[in-house]
Amino acid sequence: MKFGHALALAKKDWKRILREPAFLFILVLFPVMLTVAFGTSFGAMGGSQVTQFKIGVVAPGGNSTYSNQFLHDLDASGAFEVSYFTDNQSAQYSLSQGQQQALVLLPAGFDQSVQSFKTHPSDPGDWVNSTISVYLDKGSPLTAQAIPTMLAQVLDQGVLGAKLTAQASPVILSSPSEVEVRGTSVFQVFAPGLFAFASIYMIMIVAQSYTTDRETGVLSRIMVTPTTSAEIVTGSVVSYLTIALFQAVLVFVCVYALGYHPAAGPVELAVGFLIITVFALCNIGFGLITAAVSRSAGAATGISFVFLMPQLFLGTFVGSALSSAAQEAGRFLPAYYVTDALTSLWTRGASATSPAVLTDLTAVVVSSAVILAIGVLVFRRFASR
């Protein structure tokens, strides 16, 4: 394979995109407009349809009566999916990896506080005060509004019982200012998913490009030259990977200007951009498959939505507002792992070598390689017609 041939084809694609207003809009202007629209719309407001939160619980005091009752009340409320930890270190690690949305640490004197309240419900001077520590996932700021309130309701209506008749309580939750979430907005949750959202539209551009080349006879003329199918595909990979990187930088500049400042060092930023760029291989593969089964550029546009829509709605930030079943379905899509990895790296501040990030990176690399390989095989069959 001659790389010079592939580079020449890549330049052809770049020139076409620069000269074609529709392509330029989808790949460059659309990501900017999308980012600004979501940034201005959800910078300080929003909601969630999540009905159950994943929380971890640590009870250093052991299996005491009121601790057990409180844990039972959490399970029975139906609002929480509770995981139990024996120590704070493992619980904090699970939270940092995005496996939990919140962590509840019961104090050693929890039972004593509840008992003192039940014995002297109207005499705060005889109460033994204690504080339940609450830690929240920085990648899910919506939990900062919902979880503390729901925990307080479970506590009030459960082990304390008679608290509704009192003016205070011996057991309090730690202040939101003491936990990990600090003034973040819904846009902070959406921002990582915007990178995958913008890149997915490359499927349509790749499909339209190849079907247009076939319709105009350009592809047939290329195929009768010494240029091989491998060089044609390599040219596309080079051109669209370059576009994907430029697109990622453009979206990054926009989200940064709108207030999303990643909690990441140079290595984590680089790994994030690497994941976004590798994801472009997946979209190129889907584009090749779409072009192979499309008879015209118009048909390619329609068929591309077969691959576009599932990833847009299940694999990006949109999926966080859907049902739990839809969120689980998103795990079968490459875009899900791109969004999850960027959230871990840039929002939660996870290390590039953390298990959660490495798992996501592996999923993106493997799925992109497989889908691109399938696309190339289908393209070769299509190109030989």
N, C-alpha and C positions, 0 to 999 in steps of 0.2 A: 504493500500500500504506500502511495506517495502522499506525504502530508501536504505537499504543495497544492495538489489537486483538491484536497479537503479544505484547505485554507481559502482557496479561490471560491469554492462553493459557499463557504461561510461568509465571505465578503459579499457574495451575491445576495444572501439572505439579509445581511445588514443593510445593504442598499435598498432592498425591497421594503423593509420595515420603515426606513427613513422617508421613502417616497410615497408610501401608502398610508394615508391619514387614518384609516380604520385600524390598521395594525399598530400604528404609533399611539393611538388613543388607548387601545386595550392594554398594551404592555407598559406604557409610560404614564399617560395622563389619568387613566382610570385608577391605578393604585393610589395616586396622589389625591384624587377627588374622594375616593373611598375612605382613605385614612383621615382626611380633614372632616368629612361628613360624620364619621363615627366619633372622632375626637371632640368635635363641638357639640354633638348630640348627647354623648354619654360621659362627658368629662366629670359631671357632678351629680348624675342621677341614674336611675336604672332599677331593675328588679330581677328576680330569679324565680324560676318555677321548680327549683329543687325542693323536694318535700322531705328529704331525709339527709342528715349530715353525718359524715364519718368522724367520730371522735375517739380519741384514746383516753383511757383513764388509768391513773396510778393511785393506789391507796397505800401509802407507806405505813399506816397504822395497823395493817393486817386485816384479817376478816372479822371486823367488828360488826355489831348488830346494826347500827344506824348507817354505817358505810355500805353494808350489804343491801339495806333497804333503799338507799339512794341509788345504788347501781341498778337495782331491780326496777326502780321508778323510771330511770333513764331508758331502759330496755322497753318497759311497758308503754312509754309515751308514744312510741312509733315514730318519733321525730329524729331519733338517732340510731346510727349503726355503730355499736360500741365495741371497741377492741380493748382488751385488758393487758396492762404491762406491769411487770414486777419492779421495774426501776425507771427513774426519770431519764437516764441516759438513752436507753433503747427507745423510749417513747418520743423523746426529742428528735432522735434520728429518723424515726418513722414520719414525724411531722415535717422534717426538713426535706424528705424525699417525696412529699406530696401524697403519701399514703393515707394521711389523716387531714381533716380540715381544722381540727382543734384538739387541744390536749387539756385535760382536766386533772389537776394534782390535788388530791384531798390531803388536808393537813393531818398530822398525827393526833391532834387534839379534837378532831371532828366529833367523835362520839361524846366526848366530855362537854363540848359546847352545846350539842343538841340536848343532852341530858340536863344540863344546867337550865336551859330554856324551858324544858318541859316541867322541871321541878319548880321554877320560879318564873312563870310566863309574864308576870306583870312587874318584875323587879330587876331591871337591867343591871343593877349594882351587883347582883349575885351571878351574873352570866360569865361564862368563860368564853371570851371572844376568839375567833379563828378566821382564817381567810383561805378560800379555795382559789388556787392559782389557775388562771386560764391563759393558754397560749393559742394564738390563731395563725393560720397559714397566710403568709403575706401574698401568696398567689391567688387567694380567694377572699378579697376584701368584703364581699357581701356577707360573709360569715361574721364579720365584726358587728354587724347590725342585728343579726338574727340569733346567733348562738348564745351570747350572754343573757339575753332576755328569756330565751327558752329554758336555759339552765336555772335561772331564778324562779321561773314558774314551777318547774319540777321540784325544786327545793322547797318552795313555799307550800305547795299542795301535797307534798309527800312527808318527809321526815319531820319538818317543823309543824305542819298541820295547823296549829293555832296561831300562826304568825299573822294571819289576817286581822286578828284582834289586837295586835301589838303595834307599837309605833316604831320599833326597830328590830334588829335580828342579831343574834350572837355570831352567825355565820354569814359572811359576805363574800361576794365574788371580787377578784382583783379588778382594779379599774382598767378600762380599755386602753388608757394611756400607758399602762404598764406591759401590755402585750405587744406582739410583733407587728400588728397592722397599725400604720400611722398615717391617717388622712389620705388613703388611696381611694381611687374612684373606679367606677365600672370600666372606664377606658383602660385602666391598668390591667384588667383581666383580658380585655379584648385585644390589646396591642400585639401580643405574641402571635395570635391567630391571624392577624392581618397579613403577615408575611406569607403564610401558606395560602390565604385567600387570594392574594394578588397573583401568586405564582401559578395557581391552578388554571388560570385562563390561557396559559401557554399551550394547553392541549388544543384549544380552538385555533390558535395561530398556526401551529405546526400542521394540523390537519388541513386548514385552508391553503397553506403554502404549497403542500404537495399536490393537492387536488387541482389547484390553479396551474401548477407546472404541467400536470398531465393534460389538462384541458387545452392549454396553449401550445402544447407540443414541446415545451422546453425539456421536460423529463425524457421524452423519447430521443431528443437530439443529444442529451447528456449520455444516455445509455449506449449510444453507438460510438462514443468516443472511448479512449482507453480508460476512462474513469470507471472504477468498480463500485458496486453497491456499498461496500465497506467504506470507501472514500466519501460517497454521498452522505451516508449516515454520520460519519465522523465530522464532516463539514457542518451538518445540522447540530451535532452535539456541541462543537466548538462555538458556533454562533449563538445558540440558545443558552448555553451555560454562561457566556459572557453577558447576555441580556439579563439572565436571572440574577447574576451578581450585581449588575447595575441597578436592577429593579429593587433588590434587597437593600442596597445602600440608599436609594431614593426613599423607600418606605421608612427606613431607619431615621433618616434626616427629618422626615415629616413627624413621626411619632415622638421623636426627641423634642422637636420644636413645640409640640402640643403638650409636653409635660411628662412623657414616659421616659424616665432615666434608668436604664438597666442597672441592677445591683450586681454588676459583673466586672471582672478584671479583663485584661487584654486576651488572655487565653480563652476565657468563657465567651467573649465576644467573637473571637475567631472561630471557635467551634460552632457557635450559633450560625454564623454566615456559611460555614462549611455544610452544615445540615441543610440550610435553605438551598444552597447550590446543588447538592446531591439530589434533593427533591425534584429539581428541574429535570433530571434524567428520567424520573418516573413520568412526568408530564409529557416529555418527548416521546416516551414509549406509548403512552395512551394516544398521543397525536398521530403516531405512525399507524397504530391499529385503526384509528378512525379514518385516516386517509385511505387505508387499504380497502375498506368496505364502502367508501363513499364514491358516488359517480360524478359528483359536482361539488364546487365550493359551498354552494347553498346547502346541500345534503350534509356536508362535513360539519357545518355549523350546527345543524340540528342534532346529528348523531353524537357530536362531542359532548352534549349535555348529559348523555348517558354516563359519562365518566366525571363530568363536572359537578352535577348536582349532589350526588352522594357525598363527595369530599367537601363541598361547600357547606352542606348542612350538618354533616356528622363529624367531619374531621377538623373544623376550625372553631372559632369562638362561638359560633351559632349553636353548636352541640351542647354547650354548657347550660343552655336555657331549655333544652328538650327533656323528654322523659328519660328515666333511668335505662329503659330498654334501648332507646335510640343512642344513648351515650355508650352503652356496651357494644352496640353495632358499629360505632365509630372506631372501635379498636381494630377492626379488620381493614382500615384504610390508612395509607401512608401519611396522609395529611394530619391525622390524629397524633402521630408520634412526633411530627415536626412541631406542632403546637405545644405538645406536652414538654418536649425537650427545651424549647425556647422559654416556656414558663418556668421550668426548673432552673435554667441557666441565668436568665435575665430578670426574673421577677422574684423567685425564691432565693437566689444567690447561691445555688448549689454548685459544687465543684464540677469541672469538666470530667473528672474521673469517678464521679459518684455513680453508684449502680443504676439509679433511675435514668441518668443521662446516657450512660453507656448502652443501656437496654434500648432506649429510644433511637440512639444513633445506629445501633445494629439493625433495628427494624427498618429504618429509613434506607440504609445502604442495601440491605438484602432485597427488600421489596422493589426498590428502584432498579437494581441490577436485573432482577427477574423480569419486571415489566418491560424494561428497555430491550432485553434479549428477545422477549416475545414479540415486541413491536418490530424489531429488526427482521426476525424470521418472517413475519407476516408481510413486511414491506418488500422483502426480496421476492416473495411470491407475487405480490402485487406489481412490482416493477418489471417483472419478466413477461407480463401479459402484452 
